[in-house]
Amino acid sequence: MATVTETKKSRVSEAKVRPGGQGARMRDVAHAAGVSLMTVSRALREPQKLSEETRKAVLDAVQKIGYVPNSVAANLASNRSTVVGQIVPSIQNSLYADTVKGTADVLRTAGMHLLIADSGYSMQEEEALIGAFLSQRVGGLILHNTDHTPKALQMIERAGVPVIETGDVPRDPIDMVVSYSNADAAKAMTLHLASRGFKRIGFVSLDTRTNRRARERQRGYLAGLKSLGRAKDPLLMMEVPGGLTSGSHAMVDMMQRAPDVDAIFFAGDVLAIGALFEAQRRGWKVPGRIAIAGFDDLDILQHTVPRLTCLRLPRLEIGRRSAEALLGRMRGDDAPVLLDLGFEVIQREST
């Protein structure tokens, strides 16, 4: 006569995943283990309430037939989720890696999980991703953008989930902000270059029409000139696509347009590195003929020759503090969060 355990094992061996790619259901696990649906649910959520034999029978069945618990259904039932959605402009851009790591490290210790999405610098794509995350009942959102479509804002308001914006310190945030001021940082670098004795300071950024961060950096540059009593000169300002090649071309174009330019502030390190490579190819001494400054302090800036002056931003800390603020809100802390974590001007040989 077969024992109860032997019977359960035989049922597990006979269990099969349903055809059509639909996967195994909880009832399949219950049938395979010879227990009720409630027992399967307890084995997965409150295993301490079951005997070791029953718990083992259920877990063996789960493993054998490949059952995956439906966390979406659980989220719908509890209206809570252990998942946070984070949307960055590009997963190819290493600038966002530290922020994502800081977020993930803090959430992991709290038993939470992080899902990352790439908006491709598109507000419309961000809108679609926000909708997708909210449909999965995420516990919170971390958005690098501070500009959003009306529909995205409407969805967020209806969902009522906590939201962190990390790309800037906006005047009218959705909810919470953990970031730094792009305008203040750019102004500080402009003043720093002037303090180093440079008279004709150029500025190169990404397209300000589609990128608020670039727009704020340009605003900071102009504010720096104004505080120095220097007039805006269109010959010293350029907007270019991202990439090393763009930085290279911008360097040459500005030197031709304004031969007396003696320093160029690139509102992005990749642009600055491209400019440095081009200056070296042409034999222009840096900083003897032209000084170069960047914005983000990528690791490579400490290894170029000469090393590049830049702005250092607390990206890892932004990720950590963002996750901590979300966790606090989920625990019921309604205190407003508006953290400006600042920046640091790093002076190196290029200026």
Disulfide bonds with the S-S distance in Angstrom:
none
